[in-house]
């Protein structure tokens, strides 16, 4: 593992599903583009894809490709797609089509050579399983652990991570656990981006959690994105520039 270490890019993971990783990934893409970077995006594994156009349509992959302004095939941007809205390993088992990690890594290498910086969005959090058992074409290029989780994909890609969290109650525990596990696994965590993906409730937890995480977490809070009621490239890009610290990218 780690053959791609040194590549310029970031892996966007989350404390859970539904925390707004796609929105944060789009914000990173647009903020970096405004700084003159030639950026590309990738959603290696996407579930819950509806049928259309003769195949499965990866909504997140399509959105990220359009946000980045890429002309690459969806087979590169979102190489592994499943219809069921489940963890990738479970969706793959139910649909009888295992996650092809070799295809995912082939797509990653091709995109990482083409773009100056690659934003890769994961599925759920670090311990979301992708497969359990062999998922490589024989002979395997390298030994992969089984079961194989999102954390293992981050390590194989050799990318640092950004953790997306919500400001709501419970995020302190979820965020600290995610960061601690990543660091123990040898993953560099650049920082946390707190994303208000739901309309704010005005709770004390929402108001205090960002500062609590700044005090307790061993990695920096890179930004706190407010709720975006009308997301568009313009509003997402403006929020990125205003609320995210890009000095570490």
C-alpha positions, 0 to 999 in steps of 0.5 A: 500500500501507499504507492501513491503517497505524495500525490496532491489530494484529499480524502473527504470522510465523515463521522457518519452518513448524512453529514454533508460530505458531498457539499463539503467536497464541492466547497473544497473543489470550488475554493481550490478552483478560485485559487487557480488549482486544476482540480478533479473529483472522485466518488470511488463507491456510491450506493443508492444510485437510480437506474437511467441511461442504460446504467446506474446514475451516481448522483453525488458523482455527477454533482462533483464532476459538474462542480469540478468542470470535468469532462471525464467519464463517470466510469472514472469519477464514480467507478463502483455503483450500486442501486441499493442505499446500503453500505457498499459491502452489503449492497454488493452482496445483495446485488451479486456484484462485488466492489472491484477495488482494482478498477477503483484504484485504476480510476484513481491513478488516472485522475490523479495523474491528470489533475493537480489536486484530487478531492475524493469523497468516501461513503459514510465513515471510516469503518464503512465496509467495502468488501469482505474477501478477495476483490482483486483480479488475479494475481492481486497487485498487493495484499489487501486486508479482509474485511476492507473498510473506507479507512483501508481505501484512504491508506491505499490511496495514500491521501490525507483526510478531512473529517466532516462533522455536524455541529449537533449533539453527539458530534464531540464523541463521533468526531474525536473517535473518528480522528483518533481511529484515523491517526492510530491507523496512520492516516494524516488528518488535516482537520475537521470541517463542521457542516450545518447540513440541516436547518439550525435549531439554535441549540446550545450544542450547536453553538458550543460544539465548534469551540469545544472541538477546537479545544479538545481535538488534536487536529484543527477545525478548518471551517464551520459551514453554515446551513445553505438553503439554496446550494449552487456553485455561487453560494457554495463557492462563496461559503468556501472562501469565507468559512474554510481555511485553505492554508493547509491544502 
